[in-house]
Every structure is written in structure tokens, then in C-alpha cells.
Amino acid sequence: MSVSSNGVLLEVRDLKTYFYRRGRFGVIRREDYVPAVDGVSFHLREGETLGLVGESGYGDWNTQ
């Protein structure tokens, strides 16, 4: 594994992760996707550690 000149091992830009919830009547709409992570950027240098913590479980997003 190579290290860049400024010591960065990993760089992530604009990370996005969405979860799908069931739409009504089987129709898929934009509002059926729930953002979990939206637009996160970070970098890790040698010797650093990163932890991403969130709610456990998915729950029932389909409240309609």
C-alpha cells in the first residue's frame, strides 16, 4: 500500500448511501429512498482510525 506525499492512505469524497423502502402499490418513487449517509467526505492518514456509528436496525420506514 502506498502513502501519498501528505500521508493520506484513503480519501473519500461525497459518499452517499440510500436505503429503499417499499412504495405503495409497487410503484417506485424518489421518496421511497431514505438517505443513510449523504455527501460525507473524509481522509485517513497513516496511524489514524475512523468509526462511523448510526442507529442499529432498519425499522419500519413504510409508515404510509
Backbone bond lengths (Angstrom), bond angles and torsions (degrees), N, CA, C in turn:
res aa  C-N    CA-C-N  psi(-1)  N-CA   C-N-CA  omega(-1)  CA-C   N-CA-C  phi
1 M - - - 1.441 - - 1.516 108.15 -
2 S 1.306 115.82 131.80 1.458 118.95 -179.42 1.514 110.97 -99.37
3 V 1.299 115.64 150.52 1.458 123.11 179.03 1.519 107.47 -110.63
4 S 1.339 116.53 134.18 1.456 118.90 179.14 1.525 110.30 -69.23
5 S 1.322 116.15 172.23 1.466 120.75 -176.73 1.526 112.61 -61.98
6 N 1.338 118.30 -24.41 1.467 120.10 178.46 1.530 112.00 -99.77
7 G 1.345 117.46 13.84 1.459 121.65 174.61 1.513 115.40 83.19
8 V 1.330 118.99 7.42 1.457 121.82 -178.31 1.526 110.50 -80.16
9 L 1.355 115.58 124.33 1.462 121.35 176.97 1.527 111.66 -92.45
10 L 1.339 116.08 -34.76 1.461 121.47 -176.44 1.522 109.17 -142.74
11 E 1.320 116.58 132.74 1.466 121.11 175.79 1.523 108.31 -131.14
12 V 1.335 116.01 128.85 1.462 122.56 179.48 1.520 107.37 -123.09
13 R 1.332 115.85 133.06 1.462 120.87 -179.62 1.527 110.05 -124.97
14 D 1.325 115.86 130.41 1.459 123.48 172.80 1.532 112.78 55.25
15 L 1.326 117.09 48.61 1.462 122.65 179.63 1.526 109.75 -69.22
16 K 1.337 116.25 133.26 1.461 121.84 178.95 1.521 109.14 -136.06
17 T 1.318 116.13 134.25 1.453 122.34 174.83 1.522 108.27 -138.21
18 Y 1.320 116.21 128.79 1.457 121.56 -179.15 1.521 109.54 -124.34
19 F 1.336 115.43 149.10 1.453 121.06 174.52 1.517 108.62 -111.29
20 Y 1.326 115.50 142.96 1.450 121.22 179.70 1.512 109.58 -92.54
21 R 1.316 116.53 137.04 1.463 120.26 171.90 1.523 107.52 -117.06
22 R 1.292 116.19 152.71 1.459 120.38 -177.82 1.523 111.59 -64.16
23 G 1.299 116.08 128.70 1.461 121.09 176.38 1.519 110.87 -85.15
24 R 1.286 116.13 166.81 1.460 120.80 178.87 1.517 109.61 -74.12
25 F 1.310 116.26 136.95 1.458 123.51 175.22 1.528 113.14 59.60
26 G 1.331 117.73 23.33 1.449 122.01 176.91 1.517 115.02 75.98
27 V 1.317 116.73 7.45 1.462 120.80 179.32 1.521 108.76 -86.58
28 I 1.341 116.74 129.28 1.459 120.90 179.59 1.525 108.77 -95.34
29 R 1.332 114.72 123.41 1.456 120.67 179.89 1.518 109.24 -124.51
30 R 1.307 116.44 163.07 1.461 121.93 179.62 1.537 111.24 -57.40
31 E 1.323 117.24 -38.08 1.469 119.76 -178.22 1.528 113.56 -73.89
32 D 1.333 117.33 -2.36 1.464 121.04 175.99 1.524 112.60 -83.56
33 Y 1.327 117.64 -2.80 1.460 122.00 177.06 1.523 109.43 -105.70
34 V 1.327 115.58 124.65 1.462 122.18 -176.64 1.531 108.61 -105.44
35 P 1.349 117.86 123.71 1.464 119.19 -179.70 1.524 112.03 -72.58
36 A 1.319 115.85 132.04 1.465 121.12 174.02 1.522 108.75 -100.00
37 V 1.313 116.06 -45.16 1.461 123.68 176.81 1.519 105.61 -134.56
38 D 1.325 117.55 130.64 1.460 119.30 -174.79 1.523 110.39 -141.28
39 G 1.326 116.64 104.11 1.458 121.41 174.69 1.519 115.09 80.59
40 V 1.324 117.42 33.35 1.466 121.10 -179.37 1.534 109.84 -90.33
41 S 1.310 116.10 133.14 1.467 121.84 176.45 1.528 108.63 -127.12
42 F 1.328 116.08 143.83 1.466 120.20 177.93 1.521 109.18 -163.07
43 H 1.317 115.11 166.26 1.460 120.54 171.60 1.524 108.39 -141.70
44 L 1.316 114.66 151.67 1.462 121.88 178.96 1.517 108.95 -119.75
45 R 1.305 113.98 132.68 1.467 120.06 175.67 1.526 109.31 -101.63
46 E 1.275 115.50 165.16 1.460 121.24 178.92 1.528 109.66 -54.50
47 G 1.337 116.38 129.44 1.461 121.90 178.27 1.517 114.25 90.17
48 E 1.344 119.64 -6.56 1.464 122.27 179.25 1.523 110.67 -93.28
49 T 1.327 115.53 157.58 1.460 122.74 177.80 1.520 108.34 -130.85
50 L 1.317 116.95 143.41 1.461 122.03 178.94 1.511 109.30 -127.89
51 G 1.319 117.32 136.04 1.461 122.18 174.34 1.515 109.24 -126.40
52 L 1.323 117.42 134.10 1.449 123.17 176.55 1.514 107.43 -112.25
53 V 1.320 116.93 119.24 1.456 122.05 -174.46 1.520 109.24 -120.28
54 G 1.312 115.50 137.70 1.456 120.43 177.84 1.515 110.23 -148.57
55 E 1.310 115.04 -173.37 1.458 119.98 179.48 1.522 109.85 -63.95
56 S 1.324 115.75 147.08 1.466 118.87 176.82 1.526 108.63 -91.73
57 G 1.305 115.14 146.36 1.458 120.09 178.88 1.518 112.01 80.54
58 Y 1.295 114.51 162.47 1.461 120.76 -177.24 1.517 110.52 -94.77
59 G 1.332 117.61 -37.66 1.466 120.03 -178.47 1.517 111.31 75.90
60 D 1.298 115.97 -171.42 1.456 121.67 -179.21 1.510 109.50 -110.20
61 W 1.333 116.18 94.23 1.473 120.91 -178.94 1.508 111.97 -78.20
62 N 1.318 117.43 -18.28 1.456 120.30 -176.66 1.524 109.04 -85.87
63 T 1.313 116.40 85.95 1.468 121.57 -175.51 1.516 112.29 -98.30
64 Q 1.320 117.66 6.60 1.464 120.44 -179.16 1.487 111.80 -77.16
